[in-house]
Amino acid sequence: MNWHPIGDISDIPLRGARCVKTPQGKIGVFRTAENEVFAIEDHCPHKGGPLSQGIVHGKSVTCPLHNWVISLETGKALGADEGEVRTIPLKNEDGKLFIALESLMIAAE
């Protein structure tokens, strides 16, 4: 897997997110209150809302448009809602964050 640097964990506040633009689309990178970091596609499966602008709680994010709750671990909608976004492999090496973009290219083929 080829890992692409996207910044430092300190760039993302606890219970916050940042949007990373890639040739394959926007990726939301999320940091939980427990200092875990996740990367998923930055659009809600419902109406395409920007998940990186949502509220992070536990290991989930709530879409700012219609309150859909998306699991940061699986990318799946929680509760009665149905749908999902792709999760992106992410690694944290001493606070430096990297994502594997080829996972997006493979999924798009």
NORZI-V102865 format. One record per run of one state. SS is the DSSP state (~ for helix, > for strand, _ for the rest). FROM is the first residue (numbers start at 1). LEN is the number of residues. Records with the same first field share a line. If there is no record, write none. Layout:
SS->FROM-LEN  FROM-LEN
This chain:
_->1-3  12-4  23-2  32-5  42-9  54-1  58-2  63-6  72-4  78-6  85-2  88-2  94-2  100-2  109-1
>->4-5  16-7  25-7  37-5  55-3  60-3  69-3  76-2  84-1  87-1  90-4  96-4
~->9-3  51-3  102-7
